[in-house]
């Protein structure tokens, strides 16, 4: 029980790190030259979605750091949140490996490796937390 | 009060699921496949991934509200934080609806107008219901 609590807290820090890394995405992927090609409404949708992803990551990270025992099974709500985070991160790994252009991933090999390792860690931790405690 | 909050959150769960179902029509309604064509492949895929994850988050909020409404209404610290986060999430979305998105060019048919204003009502409901669950003394 204590080990999974620590693992969840680390997962919280990892998610806060991913949220922080989003700050660099617009420059890294040249949003300023790409987004003007879109109609205003589609551009606004993109920007709003970007903010929402960061917001959700910040909240997920904060919950993991401060409520890790709940996510480890001390409360039903915590277990559902752990399951939600598992469902959130699982497809992200598939997308990273099979959907994004391999050429883009090769542009930043170290970052890509770090991100994939983070995803595997998050999936493992939330999978274990949810699977062992989900009140179903 | 707690039982009323549970009902509000259960309704909130269904409203989330309704938004998820409605969101599935957005790419067609806004003609994303054509409008995203000028983007490079990476940014186009990033756009779809963001959209998919936003949908997934809304789905998770809905499912958790339906499965754990009792605990969310019980007033624990995690429950209040989670409800407060959902309230802020939808409050911001409501402000975006009113002050950022310019949907006027899209609102040409009655169906589009009903859908758009229905969404606004849904955002107001979710902000109020989850805000209440986050703040009301039990």
Interface residues (C-beta under 8 A of the other chain):
Chain A: X29 X31 X34 X35 X37 X38 X39 X40 X41 X42 X44 X45 X46 X48 X49 X50 X51 X52 X53 X55 X56 X59 X62 X63 X67 X70 X75 X76 X77 X78 X80 X81 X84 X87 X88 X91 X92 X95 X99 X100 X101 X104
Chain B: X30 X32 X35 X36 X38 X39 X40 X41 X42 X43 X45 X46 X47 X49 X50 X51 X52 X53 X54 X56 X57 X60 X63 X64 X67 X68 X71 X72 X76 X77 X78 X79 X81 X82 X85 X89 X92 X93 X96 X100 X101 X102 X103 X105 X106
